[in-house]
Amino acid sequence: MRNRRHWMKLAAAISTVWLGAAALSAPAAAAEKVTVFAAASVKDALDAANAAWARESGKEAVASYAASGVLAKQIENAAPADVFISADLNWMDYVADKKLIKADTRSNLLGNRLVLVAENGKQKPVEIKSGFDLAGLLGDGRLAMGEPKSVPAGKYGQTALEKLGVWKSVEAKVAYAESVRAALAFVSRGEAPYGIVYQTDAAADKGVAIVGTFPADSHPPIIYPIALLAESKNPDAAAYLDFLKSDKAAPFFTAQGFTILK
């Protein structure tokens, strides 16, 4: 009986040590995952880049995709993340002004183009110029675009339409979406005859086709800045940032139609 009690105590002690080691190793394993808050429009390219990062480094990067404004507000409310990729400069400025990024890590990563899309198979070329008859093209249909207050693509779209003098004629016909990918889906599903999205989004959905490209001077340059977040303690975050800015990652972005800014 005494031997039995001895072995039971020894087993309990070993179990305690094992559980303690597991508890210590769990946070370390979790810390290896780099958490990225990224604009919805980079999803396809960043998913591919993250897979390459995992193969090369043995580390894992997990991304949360949404409108840049939504992500910036989450960062402001202390959502845990290591890297922020915004679809415009203003939302990166927003978090920077609140000291929520490591300023010396900020850089401009990507460029993009703004396009008009229609459902694939129903497209006809549209000459996008001052005063073009977008309202007539829409008819009784809706124009899908991101909500300008939180979605950079929506803000660029409104700015372009105002510059071209057609915003007032279509404002009442706009179907606002929570992200540029949601606006893309409206068109792809046939719920809206036209939509304003990025060139890269159109390339990612076979259900739509580009019918026109907005003149570059109709809106500010579309720039995607990237930075480490001030609260990040992840030792792998800086290396991950360097990887995204490297020549190794560039093909994943250019394959989707982004331009590399250096």
N, C-alpha and C positions, 0 to 999 in steps of 0.2 A: 504493500500500500504506500509505504514511504517513497519507493522508487517511482510509483505512478505519480504521486504529488510532485516529486522533483521534476519529472519530465513535463508535467502540465505547466509548472512555473517557468521552465526553460522555454517551452513553446510560446507561452504568453509574452515572455521577454523578447523573443525573436520577432514575434508578430508586432510588438510595439515599436521595435527598432525599424522594421520594414515599413510600417505605416508612417513613421516619422520621416523616413527617407523619401517616401513617395510624396508626402506633403511638401517637403523641401524642394523636390525636383519638379513638381507641378507648376509653381510660379515661373521657374526657370524655363520650362518648355513653353509656357504661354508667352514669355517675354520674347521668344524667338520670332513670333509672328509680328510682322510689321503691319500696322493698321493704317489704311489709306482712305481718306475721304476724297472722292474724286467726282468731278462733273460727269453727269450721265452720258455725255457725248463721247467720252473716252473709253467706254466700257469694253468694246471689242478689242481695241488695241492694248489696253492695259491688262486685260485678262491674259492675252498672249504674252505680254512682257512679264507678267507675274509668274507665268508657268516657266518661262526661260530663266528667271531669277531663281526659282526653286531648283531647277535642274543644275544650275551653275553653282549656287551657294549652299544648297541643302537647307536653306531657310524658307520660310513661308510668308507671303504677303497676302493679306486679305483686304478686299476693297469694299467700301460702302458707296453706292452710286446714288446721286440725287441731284437736284438743281443746286447750283453753286450757292445761292442765297440760303437755301434750306440748310446746307452743310455748314455755312458760315455761322448761322444762328446756333446750330448744334455745338460747334466749337466754342462759341461764346458761352453756352450753357454747360461747359465743362465735359462734353462728351469725349471719352478717351480715344485718341487717335495720335498717329505719329507724323503723318504727311498729309498735306492739303494740296489738291490740284484743282484750281478754279478755272472756269471757262471765260473769265474776264478779269481785268485788272481791278475793277472796283470792289469786288467781293474779297479779293486778297488784301486790298488796301483797308477794307473794313476790319478784318481780323488783325492786320498789322498795326492799325491805329490803336487797337486795344491791347497791344503788346502780347498777342497770342501766337506769334510765330517767332522763330529765330531769324532775325532780320538778315544776318549774314549768309543764310542758306537760300534766300529767295532768288529766283531767276525766272526768265521767260523760257518756257519749254517748247511750246507748239504754236502753230498758226493754223487758221481754218478759213473757209469761204462760206458765205451765206447764199442759199439757193431756194428756189421755188420748186416744190415737188407736186406731182399728181399721181394718182393710182396707176400702177403699171398696166399698160394696155389701153389706157384712156388718155394718154398724154399727147399734147401737141405743143410744139415750141412756142415759147412766149418771149417776146422782146421786152425785157425789163428796162424801161427808160422813164424819163420825166413824163408824168401824166398818163402812163399806160392804163388801159381799162381793166383793172383787176376786178372791180365791182361787177362789170359785165361778164367777165369770165366766171365769177362765182355764181351768178344768177341767184337762185334761191338757196344755194349751198353756203357752207361756212368755210372760213379760212382758219386752219389749225395753226396755232403758234403758242410758244411758251408764255406764261404770265410774265409780263415785262418787269414787274417789281421783284421777282425772285429768280427768273430764268434768263440768263444772259442772251440766249438766242432770241427770246421774245423781245428783249430790250433792243437788240441790234435790228430786229425785224421792224419794230415800230419806228425806230430812228430812220431806217432806210425808206420806209413808206412815207414818213413825214417829209423827208428830203426830196422824194420824188413827187410829192404833192398829191398822193392818193390815200393817205391815212383816213381822212374824214369820210371818204366815200365807202370805206370798208369797215370802219371801226365797229359798227353795229352788227357786222356779220362775223366777227372774230369768235372762234371757239378757243378759249384759253386752256392751256394744259399745264400740269404741275412740273413737267420737265420737257426737254426737247424730244426725248424718246417717246413720251406720251403723245406729243403733237404728231410725231411721225406715224405712230400707230393709228391715229384717227384717219389719216390718209390711206395707209396700207389696208385698213379694214373697210374702206369705202364710206366712212362716216363723214368725211369732208373731201370735197373735190380737189382742194389745194392746201398746201401747208408750207410754212417757212421753217426750214431747219438748216443744219450745217451740211456741207458737202459730204462730210464723213458719215453722218447719220444716213443719208440717202444711199451711200455705198453699202451700208450694213443691212439694208432691208430690201429684198428682191420684190417686195410688194409695191414699191414706189419707183418712180423715174424722175430724174431732174428735167424740168422743162425750161428753166432759165436761171441765170446766175446774176445776183445783184451786183451792180457796179461797186468796185472797191471804195470809191469816194462817196458812196451813199451812206456809209456808216463808219464808225471808228474801226481801226484794225482789230481783228479777232485774235486775241493773244491769251494763251493759257499759262499763267504763272504757277510755279510750284515752290513749296517751302516746307521745312520741318516745323512742327508745332512746338511752342515754347515748353509745354508740359511733358513732352516726350522724353522718356528715360530709356527707351529701347536702344541698346548698343548697336543694333543692326540697321537702324533707320538711316544713318548717314551713308552707309555703304549702299543701301537700297536706292537712296536719292541719286547717288553717283551713277549707279547702274542705269537708271531711267534717263540720265543725261548723256549716256555714253553711246558710242557708235554701235555697240551690241544691241541696244534697245531700239535705236532709230528705225530699223526696217519694220518693226511691228506697228509703228505710228505712220510711217509713209505708206505702208500697204493699205491703210484705211483712208488715205488722202490728206493726212496732216502734213504740214511743212514743219521742218525742224528749225528752231530758232536758237542761235548760238551767239 
